[in-house]
Each structure stands twice: as structure tokens, then as C-alpha cells.
Amino acid sequence: MTYEYQTSGTCAKRIRVELDGKRIRHIEFEGGCNGNLQGISRLVEGMDIDDVIERVQGTHCGAKDTSCPDQLANALREAYEAEQKEA
């Protein structure tokens, strides 16, 4: 299942998440710091969402209360909940 998350408070505008249960199959950011976000995507693909959420939630970008990794944690939670509703 592919889920699209609209970010808030970051340079990235959208995150597309493809899950297989709690395993991350693919992550794609739209906008933001392209190289860094490609790196994050490659690092987390294949990981369990709980591990990723635990590591990245609460990350701040400068003076902002959020960041692209923090928004990824939100996207993963929402994508998993949406997948469970479809099942």
C-alpha cells in the first residue's frame, strides 16, 4: 500500500510511504534537501516502522519544532493506521 502524507512546517511538501505491514518498502520525499532526504529514504527502507519512529520523532530543524525526519515519523504512523483500516 502506498500512502501520501502532507507535511507541515518543513521544506519537503509531501512524503510517499509504501509499507508491507510494519516493514518500510519505499519512502519518497517531495521537495526539501534532495540529497539528505534520499539518504534518509535509503537508510530506512527495509526497517521496522517502530524502530524508525523511535529514532527520528522529535527531531528539530533549527528553531522549528519539527523536521523532515519528525514528519517521516508522523507519516509512518498514519500510513500504518491507514493500512490496518484497509485490511
C-alpha positions in Angstrom: 0.0 0.0 0.0 1.2 3.5 -0.8 0.3 6.3 1.5 0.8 10.0 0.8 1.4 12.3 3.7 1.1 16.1 3.5 3.9 17.6 5.7 3.7 20.6 7.9 6.4 23.1 8.8 9.2 21.6 6.6 10.7 22.3 3.2 9.5 18.9 2.0 5.9 19.2 0.9 4.9 15.5 0.8 6.1 12.1 1.8 5.0 8.9 0.0 5.3 5.8 2.1 5.0 2.2 0.9 4.7 -0.3 3.7 4.5 -4.1 4.0 2.9 -4.4 7.4 5.4 -2.7 9.8 8.2 -3.0 7.3 9.1 0.0 5.1 9.3 -0.9 1.5 9.9 2.6 0.0 10.0 6.3 1.1 9.9 9.2 -1.3 10.0 12.9 -0.2 8.8 15.7 -2.5 10.7 18.9 -2.0 13.3 19.6 0.7 17.0 18.9 0.8 17.2 16.3 -2.0 20.4 14.6 -1.1 19.7 14.3 2.6 16.2 13.1 2.1 17.3 10.5 -0.5 19.9 9.3 2.1 17.3 9.1 4.8 15.0 7.1 2.5 17.7 4.6 1.6 18.7 4.2 5.2 15.2 3.4 6.5 13.9 1.2 3.6 13.6 -2.4 4.9 13.4 -1.3 8.6 10.6 -1.8 11.0 8.5 1.4 11.4 8.6 1.3 15.2 12.5 1.5 15.1 12.4 4.4 12.7 9.8 6.3 14.6 11.7 5.9 17.9 14.9 7.2 16.3 13.5 10.2 14.4 10.5 11.5 16.2 11.1 14.8 17.9 13.9 15.8 15.7 14.0 19.6 15.2 15.4 21.6 12.2 17.0 24.8 13.5 14.4 26.8 15.5 11.5 24.8 14.1 9.5 22.4 16.3 9.7 19.8 13.6 11.9 18.5 10.7 11.6 16.2 7.8 12.6 13.2 9.9 10.0 14.1 12.5 7.4 14.4 9.8 8.5 11.0 8.5 7.6 9.6 11.9 4.1 11.1 11.6 3.8 9.8 8.1 4.8 6.2 9.1 2.2 6.2 11.9 -0.6 7.4 9.7 0.4 5.1 6.8 0.3 2.1 9.2 -3.0 3.1 10.6 -4.5 3.5 7.1 -3.1 0.1 6.1 -4.7 -1.5 9.1 -8.1 0.0 8.3 -7.9 -1.4 4.7 -7.1 -4.9 5.9 
